[in-house]
Every structure is written in structure tokens, then in C-alpha cells.
Amino acid sequence: MDVILKTDIKGLGYKNDLVTVKSGYGRNYLIPQGFAVLATTSNKRILEENIKQAAHKAEKIKTEAEELAAKIEGIKLEIKAKIGDSGKIFGKVTTLQISDALAEKGVEVDRKKIAISSPVTGAGEYVAEVDLHREVKTEVKFEVVAE
């Protein structure tokens, strides 16, 4: 089943992408939730027209995302966590903590656009991936230290 996405869906695609999904996933989840519409010929024509009109806006958004990525690459964050005697942390480091630490440095990033690639188990340096735009992804380095 071909559908046109109305919003960005992690692991599937970005807004205005034409994707093929299993029919149950499309009929029972994507379309009722308003995340996608059926890819009929009329909807495809509407999509093409919308893409033509939004091309200029999209270029501006991409350049803003690239500027933000350049700011983020130069930043190294310090996340404080409770660490036990064995060196392991209590709880876990979340994307919300990384987003808040970036906000303190003057860079606003939605926590949903941040993904921590490896599990944070103790003190040390780690890397999180920030997905700013469909073509602009960057990494932010953070260090977990004891409180």
C-alpha cells in the first residue's frame, strides 16, 4: 500500500514522502491517526504542487538547519548523574537532559530529534545523534560526570 506521509515518522520517512507500507499498518494506524493519506493519483498531483510551492521555503529551512548543526558540532556537553561506587549510574541519561543542556548553551533542539546511539552505563564520553532535517544530521558529544 502506497501512502503519502503528512508528518515525519521516525524509521519510516519524512513529511511529503511517498512510502510503501503494509496495508494493515496504513489502514489501521497511519491514516486514522492523520499521519498519512492514500497515494491516489489526485493526492499525488496535490503533493507535487505543494512541493513546487514549498521549494523556496524548504531551502531556507535547510540552511537554518545547517547553521544550527555547525553550532552543535563545536559544543561538548556535561551531564551530571548520580554514580555509585562501582562506576555505574543510577537511572539513565535521557534525551531531555541533553536537550536541556543544549538550551543552556543557547541552542534550542527538540528532544524528539535527539537519539543516543549507545547505552549510557557509567561516567565517560558518549555521542548522541541530532536529526535536524532530512538531509542534515549531526552528532553532539557529551560527558557524564558524577554529581
C-alpha positions in Angstrom: 0.0 0.0 0.0 1.4 3.4 -1.0 0.8 6.3 1.3 1.9 10.0 1.4 3.2 11.0 4.8 1.8 14.1 6.4 4.3 14.2 9.2 7.9 13.0 9.9 7.8 9.4 11.3 11.0 8.0 12.7 12.1 4.9 10.9 9.6 5.4 8.0 10.1 8.7 6.3 9.7 12.4 6.3 6.8 14.7 5.5 5.6 14.5 1.9 7.4 11.3 1.2 5.7 8.6 -0.8 6.3 5.3 1.0 5.1 1.7 0.7 3.8 0.2 3.9 1.9 -2.9 4.8 -1.8 -2.4 4.3 -2.8 -3.1 7.9 -0.2 -0.5 9.2 -1.5 2.1 6.8 -5.3 1.4 7.2 -5.3 0.9 10.9 -2.7 3.3 12.2 -1.2 5.9 9.8 -4.4 7.0 8.1 -6.7 7.1 11.1 -4.1 9.0 13.2 -3.8 11.6 10.4 -0.1 10.7 9.8 -0.7 9.8 6.1 -3.1 9.8 3.2 -3.6 7.2 0.5 -1.4 7.8 -2.5 -4.1 8.2 -5.2 -3.4 10.0 -8.4 -5.2 13.1 -7.3 -3.3 13.1 -4.0 0.0 12.7 -5.9 -0.8 15.7 -8.1 -1.6 17.8 -5.0 1.7 16.6 -3.4 3.7 17.6 -6.5 2.0 21.1 -6.5 2.7 21.5 -2.8 6.3 20.5 -3.2 6.8 23.1 -6.1 5.3 25.8 -3.9 7.3 24.9 -0.8 10.7 24.5 -2.6 11.9 28.0 -1.7 10.8 27.7 1.9 12.4 24.2 2.2 15.8 25.6 1.1 15.6 28.3 3.8 14.8 25.7 6.4 17.7 23.5 5.3 20.2 26.4 5.5 18.9 27.2 9.0 19.4 23.5 10.0 22.9 23.5 8.6 23.8 26.6 10.6 22.4 25.0 13.7 24.4 21.8 13.0 27.6 23.9 12.8 26.9 25.4 16.2 26.1 22.0 17.7 29.3 20.3 16.4 31.5 22.7 18.4 29.7 22.1 21.7 30.7 19.5 24.3 28.1 19.0 27.0 28.5 17.9 30.6 25.6 15.8 32.0 25.6 15.3 35.8 24.3 12.0 37.1 24.4 10.0 40.4 27.2 7.4 40.1 27.7 4.5 42.5 30.9 3.1 43.9 31.1 0.5 41.1 31.1 3.3 38.5 27.6 2.7 37.1 25.0 5.4 37.1 21.7 5.3 38.9 18.8 5.8 36.4 19.7 6.8 32.9 20.7 9.8 30.8 17.7 10.9 28.6 17.3 13.0 25.5 15.5 15.6 27.6 18.7 16.1 29.7 20.7 16.6 26.5 18.1 19.0 25.1 18.2 21.0 28.3 22.0 21.1 28.3 22.0 22.3 24.7 19.4 25.0 25.7 21.8 26.2 28.4 24.4 26.6 25.7 22.0 28.7 23.6 20.9 26.0 21.1 17.2 25.0 21.1 16.7 21.4 19.8 13.5 19.4 20.4 14.3 16.2 22.4 12.5 14.1 19.9 15.2 14.9 17.3 17.9 13.5 19.6 18.9 9.9 19.7 21.5 8.3 22.0 23.3 5.7 19.9 25.0 3.6 22.7 23.6 2.9 26.1 25.0 5.2 28.9 26.1 2.9 31.7 28.6 5.0 33.6 30.8 8.0 33.7 32.6 8.8 30.4 32.2 10.3 27.0 29.3 9.5 24.7 27.8 10.6 21.4 24.2 11.4 20.6 22.8 11.9 17.1 20.7 15.0 16.3 18.4 14.8 13.3 17.7 18.5 12.3 16.5 18.0 8.8 16.0 15.1 6.3 19.5 16.0 4.9 21.1 17.5 7.9 22.2 15.2 10.8 25.0 15.9 13.3 26.5 14.5 16.4 26.8 16.1 19.8 29.4 14.9 22.3 28.5 14.7 26.0 30.4 13.6 29.1 28.7 12.0 32.0 30.2 13.1 35.3 29.4 12.4 39.0 27.1 14.9 40.8 
